[in-house]
Each structure stands twice: as C-alpha cells, then as structure tokens.
Amino acid sequence: MSEPWVSVEQIAEHLGVTRDSIYRWIDRKHLPAHRVGRLWKFKVSEVDEWVRAGGADEHKEQE
C-alpha cells in the first residue's frame, strides 16, 4: 500500500507547529512539499526525514 498524501493542516499537526510555519519552511527551508493545483501536499516519511536531517533547525537558514 502506498503512503497517502497529507494536507498542510495534517502535517502541521503531525509536527506540532502552525500552518504559517509550514508555509515559511516550504519557502525558506525547502520542506519537501508537492504542489497539486493550488494545494500543498506532503508525504509524512519525506517530512520526517527532512526533520531528522536538521531541516527544521531554526539556527540554519537554507539557500
């Protein structure tokens, strides 16, 4: 069975942050997100790997 896509609201809840943080991380920190029409969708496994790799580190702005 393939992993389902989740919404901004669901990934924000999963990470315990606000939706604004999610949008900011997409823009500034390359949070792995996929555009589907006007919506952003996420794979939880990709986001978890990004967090483990330090992607959400507030002291590190990515280019």
N, C-alpha and C positions, 0 to 999 in steps of 0.2 A: 504494500500500500504506500502511495506517495504521500509526502508531507503536505498538509494543507497550507494555503496562503492565509496570512492573518492581516488584520487591518492596523492602522495607526493606533486606534484605541486599544486593541488587544495587545500590541507589542509594548505600548506604554505601560499597561497594567502588568504585563509579564516582567518588565524591568523595574517597575515601581517608580516611574517618572511621569512627567506631564507630557501631553501631546506636543506642546511647544518645544520641549527638549528633543523629542523625536525629530521634528522638522528641522531644528537647529543642527542636530547631529547628521542628518542627511546632507545638509548644505555644507557644514564646516568640517565634519569629521569622517565623512564617507561611510556612514552607516549603510550596510548593504540593504538597499531597498529597490524595488522594481515598480516602475510606473505602469499602471494598467488604466488607460484612458486618463481621467483626471485624478485617479486614486493611487495612493502608495500602498503596495503590498509587500509582505515580508515572509521569509522562511525563518522560523524560530531557531533552527540549527545554525543558519548563517549569522544571525544576530548574536547568538550565544558565543560563537567562535570569535566574532569581532570583539565582544566584551572581554573574552579570555585573552585575546591578543593585545589588550590595552587600548582599544579604540575609544572607550568611553572615558579615558583618563582626562580629567579636567585640566591637568597641567601640561597637556600635549596638544597643541593645535596642529592638525594635519594639513598638508598642502594639497 
